[in-house]
Amino acid sequence: MELKFNEFEDSKKSICFIASSGMSLRNILLKSSLKTILKLQEKYNIVFITEKNYIETYDKGINFLQIKYIKNKLVLKISMVLNIISRLLFDKLNYTNTKKIQYKYDWLGNIYSRTFYKLRRIIPKSNFIFFIFRKIDNKLIKLFSPEIKIIMKRLNPIHVISLDPINKKEYSYLLHGMDLCNTSAVIKSFDNITSKGYIPCVPNNIFVWNNLMVKEASDAYGYFKPSIFAIGASQYDHLKLDSQLVKPESNQILYCTNSTDIYNDDHKNIDYIISFIEKFNFKLLIRVKQTDTIKRWQKYALLNNVAIYPNIIVDDDANKKCSDKNHQVSLVNQIKESFVVVSSYSTIIFDSLALKTPCINLGYTYTRHKNGWDITKCEGFNHIKPLIELDCVDNVRSKEELKSKVLHRYKNNFNNNEEKARKKFLNNFLGANLKNSSLNNLIDKLNLI
């Protein structure tokens, strides 16, 4: 295989970032990380193994390689069965509060969740059996991915870093990387360990946001004895600079929609907010969830004092939308320009608090869904509980309370107690970002410079 890169030198070792998802690529290539990557290129070849259509908004001076997948259908089917069995075993070993609620109420709405809940009492709780199934799958995948083995050898890596280790697309690269060098995984989201958690190949090191996630990762993957470090999250690298941020005066409400499988009442809430914004001279910016289709929101495009982001019909490839670096940059700017942010059980709470902007969590629903599922059940999720218990988050229980809190926040930012709670939360959950960028923290832990 011939490699044609901009900055590749055969005499150098390589650091390979595997980015099968658009979001993980975007986060690692934000401005703060990009500076570090360019500095690393003085000593190493830096290679991003990802999808070609994810890189359109990034510097072409960086080395990109199209990610490869196993094509043997029989092998893929066998591996899929092994992974399903492995995940059943893993979830029995790591039956978190989040999973208990999700599976009981069939929140995920798929065959796997129903199967696990029905079989949960007879599934053996055994790390050894889980380990054996992973060994079998590892042997199979390594045997039938010779092209990836050749690629990894040619790259001559000193380190292979999976940016979305829960995604099985990165599995084979980590496997071959473990035969050649040190390997790591970066957990991209604050809910990934307790809600999903299953990693097909546990590498030497795991990097997470904070010390709470260190414990979660230790509980989930401790049998494989990885080193686990809290390094922050790339999308919050602005935290150190914005610690002195002074909020400008604003009349803008930022409403961040959620996935329909999490919260299905965004349209009703937006209609209600629109009913009173003119009276109070508010502007409403509707930020459509990155995995959603913009077409569902076009009816608001021509209304007075209402804007939609993105404001055009974009490609419906959710992963491609997630990969755009402007997505995260625009979120930071939109939060800064708003006096309040409205969302439902979302990581947007992290973003709002990081930028000194009051946030309202929609802790109610208009309708009860199948099997008794209600959005407030999310409050039992491991990753949500610390968010909604905060004094600095307005957890509203009705549309009337939503209006009341919006009006309150228009006149009042955080009071002294709320500001103390906000700072304490950021120190506990994003403290690593207050000291350094997440990529610099990662590099420091691996002694790469």
C-alpha positions as CSV (number, residue, x, y, z in Angstrom):
1,M,0.0,0.0,0.0
2,E,1.3,3.4,-0.9
3,L,0.9,6.3,1.5
4,K,0.8,9.8,0.0
5,F,0.7,12.3,2.9
6,N,1.6,16.0,3.2
7,E,3.8,15.6,6.3
8,F,4.8,11.9,6.5
9,E,8.5,11.0,7.1
10,D,9.5,7.3,7.1
11,S,12.2,8.1,9.7
12,K,9.6,9.2,12.3
13,K,7.3,7.1,14.5
14,S,3.6,7.8,14.1
15,I,0.7,8.7,16.4
16,C,-2.5,7.4,14.9
17,F,-5.9,8.7,15.8
18,I,-8.8,6.5,14.8
19,A,-11.9,8.6,14.3
20,S,-14.9,6.6,12.9
21,S,-17.4,9.2,14.1
22,G,-17.7,12.8,13.0
23,M,-18.1,14.1,16.5
24,S,-14.9,12.6,17.9
25,L,-12.9,13.9,14.9
26,R,-14.4,17.4,15.4
27,N,-13.6,17.5,19.1
28,I,-10.0,16.5,18.7
29,L,-9.4,19.0,15.9
30,L,-10.8,22.1,17.6
31,K,-8.4,25.1,17.7
32,S,-6.8,24.3,21.1
33,S,-5.9,20.8,20.1
34,L,-4.8,21.7,16.6
35,K,-2.0,23.8,17.9
36,T,-0.7,20.8,19.9
37,I,-1.1,18.5,16.9
38,L,1.0,20.8,14.7
39,K,3.7,20.9,17.5
40,L,3.6,17.1,17.7
41,Q,4.3,16.8,14.0
42,E,7.8,18.1,14.6
43,K,8.6,14.9,16.4
44,Y,6.0,12.4,15.0
45,N,3.9,11.6,12.0
46,I,0.3,12.5,13.0
47,V,-2.3,10.4,11.1
48,F,-6.0,10.6,11.4
49,I,-7.7,7.5,10.1
50,T,-11.3,8.5,9.3
51,E,-14.0,9.0,6.7
52,K,-12.9,11.2,3.8
53,N,-16.1,13.3,3.9
54,Y,-15.5,14.3,7.6
55,I,-12.4,16.3,6.8
56,E,-13.8,19.1,4.6
57,T,-13.6,21.9,7.2
58,Y,-10.0,21.0,8.4
59,D,-6.5,21.9,7.5
60,K,-5.4,19.7,4.6
61,G,-1.8,19.9,5.9
62,I,-2.7,17.2,8.4
63,N,-2.3,13.5,7.3
64,F,-5.7,11.8,6.7
65,L,-6.2,8.1,5.8
66,Q,-9.5,6.6,4.7
67,I,-10.7,4.1,7.4
68,K,-11.0,0.5,6.2
69,Y,-13.6,-2.1,7.2
70,I,-13.7,-5.9,7.1
71,K,-15.8,-7.0,4.0
72,N,-16.2,-10.7,4.7
73,K,-19.9,-11.0,5.4
74,L,-19.6,-14.4,7.2
75,V,-16.9,-13.1,9.5
76,L,-19.0,-10.0,10.2
77,K,-22.0,-12.1,11.1
78,I,-20.0,-14.3,13.4
79,S,-18.4,-11.3,15.1
80,M,-21.8,-9.7,15.5
81,V,-23.1,-12.7,17.4
82,L,-19.9,-12.8,19.5
83,N,-20.3,-9.1,20.3
84,I,-24.0,-9.5,21.2
85,I,-23.2,-12.3,23.6
86,S,-20.2,-10.3,25.0
87,R,-22.4,-7.3,25.5
88,L,-25.0,-9.3,27.4
89,L,-22.2,-10.6,29.7
90,F,-20.7,-7.1,30.0
91,D,-24.1,-5.5,30.9
92,K,-24.7,-8.2,33.5
93,L,-21.3,-7.4,35.0
94,N,-21.9,-3.7,34.8
95,Y,-25.7,-3.3,35.5
96,T,-25.7,0.4,36.2
97,N,-28.7,2.5,37.3
98,T,-28.9,3.9,33.8
99,K,-29.2,0.4,32.2
100,K,-31.7,-0.8,34.8
101,I,-34.0,2.1,33.9
102,Q,-33.4,1.9,30.1
103,Y,-34.0,-1.8,29.9
104,K,-37.0,-1.9,32.3
105,Y,-38.9,0.7,30.3
106,D,-37.6,-0.4,26.9
107,W,-36.3,3.1,26.4
108,L,-34.0,2.1,23.6
109,G,-36.8,0.3,21.9
110,N,-34.7,-2.4,20.3
111,I,-34.5,-6.2,20.4
112,Y,-31.3,-6.2,22.4
113,S,-32.7,-4.2,25.3
114,R,-35.8,-6.4,25.5
115,T,-33.7,-9.6,25.3
116,F,-31.3,-8.5,28.0
117,Y,-34.1,-7.5,30.4
118,K,-35.9,-10.9,29.9
119,L,-32.6,-12.9,30.3
120,R,-30.9,-10.8,32.9
121,R,-31.4,-13.3,35.7
122,I,-29.9,-16.3,33.9
123,I,-27.0,-14.5,32.2
124,P,-23.8,-15.6,34.1
125,K,-22.0,-12.9,35.9
126,S,-18.5,-14.0,35.0
127,N,-15.5,-11.9,33.9
128,F,-13.7,-15.1,32.8
129,I,-16.5,-16.1,30.4
130,F,-16.6,-12.5,29.1
131,F,-12.8,-12.6,28.6
132,I,-13.0,-15.9,26.6
133,F,-15.6,-14.6,24.2
134,R,-13.5,-11.5,23.6
135,K,-10.4,-13.6,23.0
136,I,-12.3,-15.6,20.3
137,D,-13.6,-12.5,18.6
138,N,-10.2,-10.9,18.7
139,K,-8.5,-13.8,17.0
140,L,-11.2,-13.8,14.3
141,I,-11.0,-10.1,13.6
142,K,-7.2,-10.1,13.5
143,L,-7.2,-13.1,11.1
144,F,-9.6,-11.5,8.6
145,S,-8.3,-7.9,8.6
146,P,-4.9,-8.4,6.9
147,E,-5.1,-5.1,5.1
148,I,-5.5,-3.2,8.3
149,K,-2.5,-5.1,9.7
150,I,-0.4,-4.0,6.7
151,I,-1.5,-0.4,7.1
152,M,-0.7,-0.3,10.8
153,K,2.7,-1.8,10.3
154,R,3.5,0.7,7.5
155,L,2.5,3.6,9.7
156,N,5.0,2.4,12.3
157,P,3.0,3.7,15.3
158,I,4.3,4.6,18.7
159,H,0.7,5.1,19.8
160,V,-2.7,4.2,18.5
161,I,-5.6,6.3,20.0
162,S,-9.2,5.3,19.5
163,L,-11.5,8.4,19.7
164,D,-14.7,6.3,19.8
165,P,-13.8,2.9,21.3
166,I,-17.4,1.9,21.8
167,N,-17.8,2.0,18.0
168,K,-16.9,-1.4,16.6
169,K,-15.5,0.3,13.5
170,E,-12.3,1.1,15.5
171,Y,-12.0,-2.3,17.0
172,S,-9.7,-3.9,14.4
173,Y,-7.3,-0.9,14.4
174,L,-6.9,-1.1,18.2
175,L,-6.4,-4.8,18.0
176,H,-3.5,-4.6,15.5
177,G,-2.2,-1.6,17.3
178,M,-1.8,-3.6,20.5
179,D,0.6,-5.9,18.8
180,L,2.8,-2.9,17.7
181,C,2.7,-0.2,20.3
182,N,1.0,1.5,23.2
183,T,-2.8,2.0,22.8
184,S,-5.4,4.3,24.2
185,A,-9.1,5.1,24.1
186,V,-10.7,8.5,24.6
187,I,-14.3,8.3,26.0
188,K,-16.0,11.0,24.0
189,S,-19.2,11.6,26.1
190,F,-20.0,11.9,29.7
191,D,-22.7,9.2,29.5
192,N,-20.9,6.6,27.4
193,I,-19.6,4.4,30.2
194,T,-22.8,4.0,32.2
195,S,-25.4,4.0,29.4
196,K,-23.5,1.9,26.8
197,G,-20.0,1.1,28.1
198,Y,-19.2,-2.0,26.1
199,I,-15.8,-1.7,24.4
200,P,-14.9,-4.6,22.1
201,C,-11.1,-4.1,22.7
202,V,-10.0,-2.5,26.0
203,P,-6.6,-0.8,25.3
204,N,-3.7,0.0,27.6
205,N,-5.0,3.4,28.6
206,I,-8.4,5.0,28.9
207,F,-8.9,8.8,29.0
208,V,-12.1,10.3,30.5
209,W,-13.4,13.7,31.5
210,N,-13.2,13.7,35.3
211,N,-12.6,11.6,38.4
212,L,-16.2,10.4,38.6
213,M,-15.7,8.8,35.2
214,V,-12.4,7.4,36.3
215,K,-14.3,5.4,38.9
216,E,-17.0,4.4,36.3
217,A,-14.3,3.2,33.9
218,S,-12.5,1.3,36.7
219,D,-15.7,-0.5,37.5
220,A,-16.4,-1.3,33.9
221,Y,-13.0,-2.2,32.6
222,G,-10.9,-2.9,35.7
223,Y,-10.7,-6.6,34.9
224,F,-8.4,-5.7,31.9
225,K,-6.2,-3.5,34.1
226,P,-6.0,-0.4,31.9
227,S,-4.5,2.8,33.2
228,I,-7.3,5.4,33.6
229,F,-6.8,9.2,33.5
230,A,-9.0,12.2,33.8
231,I,-7.9,14.7,31.1
232,G,-11.0,16.8,30.5
233,A,-12.8,17.1,27.2
234,S,-11.6,18.9,24.1
235,Q,-14.9,20.8,23.6
236,Y,-14.3,22.5,26.9
237,D,-10.7,23.6,26.3
238,H,-12.1,27.2,26.2
239,L,-12.9,26.9,29.9
240,K,-9.6,28.3,31.1
241,L,-9.8,31.4,28.9
242,D,-13.5,32.0,29.5
243,S,-13.1,31.9,33.3
244,Q,-13.0,35.7,33.2
245,L,-15.9,36.0,30.7
246,V,-18.2,38.9,31.3
247,K,-21.7,38.2,30.0
248,P,-23.1,40.9,27.6
249,E,-26.7,42.1,27.9
250,S,-29.0,40.0,25.7
251,N,-32.6,39.3,25.0
252,Q,-32.0,36.0,23.3
253,I,-33.3,32.6,24.4
254,L,-31.3,29.6,23.1
255,Y,-33.4,26.5,22.7
256,C,-31.4,23.3,22.0
257,T,-33.6,20.5,20.7
258,N,-33.0,16.9,21.7
259,S,-33.2,13.5,19.9
260,T,-36.9,12.4,19.6
261,D,-36.1,9.1,21.3
262,I,-35.0,11.1,24.4
263,Y,-37.4,14.0,24.4
264,N,-40.4,14.3,22.0
265,D,-42.0,17.5,23.2
266,D,-39.6,20.2,21.8
267,H,-42.1,21.4,19.2
268,K,-44.8,22.0,21.9
269,N,-42.4,23.8,24.2
270,I,-41.1,26.0,21.3
271,D,-44.7,26.9,20.3
272,Y,-45.4,27.9,23.9
273,I,-42.2,30.1,24.1
274,I,-43.2,31.7,20.8
275,S,-46.6,32.6,22.3
276,F,-44.9,35.1,24.7
277,I,-41.6,36.3,23.2
278,E,-43.1,39.2,21.3
279,K,-44.7,40.6,24.5
280,F,-41.3,40.7,26.3
281,N,-39.2,41.6,23.2
282,F,-37.3,38.3,23.3
283,K,-35.5,36.6,20.4
284,L,-35.6,32.8,20.1
285,L,-32.8,30.9,18.5
286,I,-33.7,27.2,17.9
287,R,-30.5,25.1,17.7
288,V,-31.4,21.8,16.0
289,K,-29.9,18.7,17.4
290,Q,-26.9,17.7,15.2
291,T,-28.3,14.2,14.5
292,D,-31.8,15.6,13.5
293,T,-33.1,16.6,10.1
294,I,-33.5,20.4,9.7
295,K,-36.7,19.8,7.6
296,R,-38.7,19.1,10.8
297,W,-38.1,22.7,11.9
298,Q,-38.6,24.7,8.8
299,K,-42.1,25.9,9.8
300,Y,-40.4,28.3,12.3
301,A,-38.1,29.9,9.7
302,L,-40.3,32.8,8.7
303,L,-41.6,33.8,12.1
304,N,-40.7,37.1,13.7
305,N,-38.0,37.1,16.4
306,V,-37.3,33.4,15.6
307,A,-34.1,32.0,14.0
308,I,-33.0,28.4,13.3
309,Y,-29.5,27.0,13.4
310,P,-28.4,25.7,10.9
311,N,-30.6,28.0,8.8
312,I,-30.4,26.0,5.6
313,I,-31.4,22.4,4.7
314,V,-28.1,20.6,5.1
315,D,-26.9,17.1,4.3
316,D,-28.9,14.6,6.4
317,D,-25.8,12.5,7.1
318,A,-25.7,13.1,10.9
319,N,-22.1,12.0,11.3
320,K,-21.0,14.4,8.6
321,K,-22.8,17.2,10.3
322,C,-21.2,16.3,13.6
323,S,-17.7,16.4,12.0
324,D,-18.0,20.1,11.1
325,K,-15.8,22.2,13.4
326,N,-18.2,25.1,13.0
327,H,-20.8,23.1,14.9
328,Q,-18.9,23.4,18.2
329,V,-17.6,26.9,17.6
330,S,-21.1,28.2,16.8
331,L,-22.5,26.6,20.0
332,V,-20.0,28.5,22.2
333,N,-20.8,31.8,20.5
334,Q,-24.6,31.2,20.7
335,I,-24.5,30.5,24.4
336,K,-22.3,33.5,25.0
337,E,-24.9,35.7,23.2
338,S,-27.9,34.3,25.1
339,F,-29.3,35.1,28.5
340,V,-30.6,31.6,29.1
341,V,-30.3,28.2,27.5
342,V,-33.2,25.7,27.4
343,S,-32.7,22.0,26.9
344,S,-33.8,18.6,28.2
345,Y,-31.4,16.2,30.1
346,S,-28.5,17.2,27.8
347,T,-24.8,17.8,27.9
348,I,-25.7,21.3,26.9
349,I,-25.9,21.9,30.7
350,F,-22.1,21.5,30.8
351,D,-21.7,24.0,27.9
352,S,-24.0,26.6,29.5
353,L,-22.4,26.4,33.0
354,A,-18.9,26.6,31.4
355,L,-19.9,29.9,29.7
356,K,-21.6,31.5,32.8
357,T,-25.1,31.2,31.2
358,P,-28.1,30.1,33.2
359,C,-29.7,26.9,31.9
360,I,-33.2,25.5,32.2
361,N,-33.7,21.7,32.2
362,L,-37.1,20.6,30.9
363,G,-38.1,18.2,33.6
364,Y,-41.5,17.3,32.3
365,T,-43.3,15.8,29.4
366,Y,-46.8,16.2,27.9
367,T,-47.5,12.6,27.3
368,R,-46.5,9.3,28.9
369,H,-45.0,6.9,26.4
370,K,-45.2,3.1,26.0
371,N,-44.5,0.8,28.9
372,G,-44.8,3.7,31.4
373,W,-41.7,5.5,30.2
374,D,-41.5,9.2,31.2
375,I,-38.7,11.6,30.5
376,T,-38.3,12.2,34.3
377,K,-37.1,8.6,34.6
378,C,-33.8,10.1,33.1
379,E,-33.2,11.6,36.5
380,G,-32.2,8.2,37.8
381,F,-29.4,7.9,35.1
382,N,-25.9,7.9,36.6
383,H,-24.8,10.8,34.4
384,I,-27.9,13.0,34.7
385,K,-28.2,12.9,38.5
386,P,-25.2,15.2,39.2
387,L,-26.5,17.8,36.7
388,I,-30.1,18.3,37.9
389,E,-29.3,18.3,41.6
390,L,-27.3,21.6,41.1
391,D,-28.5,24.8,42.7
392,C,-27.4,26.6,39.5
393,V,-29.7,24.6,37.1
394,D,-33.4,25.5,36.9
395,N,-35.1,22.1,36.7
396,V,-38.7,23.1,35.6
397,R,-41.8,20.8,36.0
398,S,-44.3,22.6,33.7
399,K,-44.6,25.0,30.8
400,E,-45.8,27.7,33.2
401,E,-42.7,27.2,35.3
402,L,-40.6,27.4,32.2
403,K,-42.0,30.8,31.4
404,S,-41.5,32.0,35.0
405,K,-37.8,30.9,35.0
406,V,-37.2,32.5,31.5
407,L,-38.5,35.8,32.9
408,H,-36.5,35.4,36.1
409,R,-33.3,34.7,34.2
410,Y,-33.8,37.7,31.9
411,K,-33.4,39.9,34.9
412,N,-31.1,37.8,37.0
413,N,-27.9,35.9,36.3
414,F,-26.5,33.5,38.9
415,N,-26.8,34.7,42.5
416,N,-23.9,34.2,44.9
417,N,-24.9,30.7,46.0
418,E,-25.6,29.6,42.4
419,E,-22.3,31.0,41.3
420,K,-20.5,29.0,44.0
421,A,-22.4,25.8,42.9
422,R,-21.5,26.5,39.3
423,K,-17.8,26.9,40.0
424,K,-17.8,23.8,42.3
425,F,-19.4,21.8,39.5
426,L,-16.9,22.9,36.9
427,N,-14.0,22.1,39.2
428,N,-15.3,18.6,40.0
429,F,-16.4,17.7,36.5
430,L,-14.2,19.7,34.1
431,G,-11.3,20.6,36.5
432,A,-8.7,19.2,34.1
433,N,-9.7,21.7,31.5
434,L,-9.2,24.5,33.9
435,K,-5.5,23.7,34.0
436,N,-4.7,22.7,30.5
437,S,-6.1,21.5,27.2
438,S,-7.3,17.9,27.2
439,L,-4.9,16.9,24.4
440,N,-2.0,18.4,26.3
441,N,-3.1,16.5,29.4
442,L,-3.2,13.3,27.3
443,I,0.2,13.9,25.9
444,D,1.6,14.6,29.4
445,K,0.2,11.3,30.7
446,L,1.8,9.4,27.8
447,N,5.1,11.3,28.0
448,L,5.0,12.0,24.2
449,I,6.9,15.3,24.5
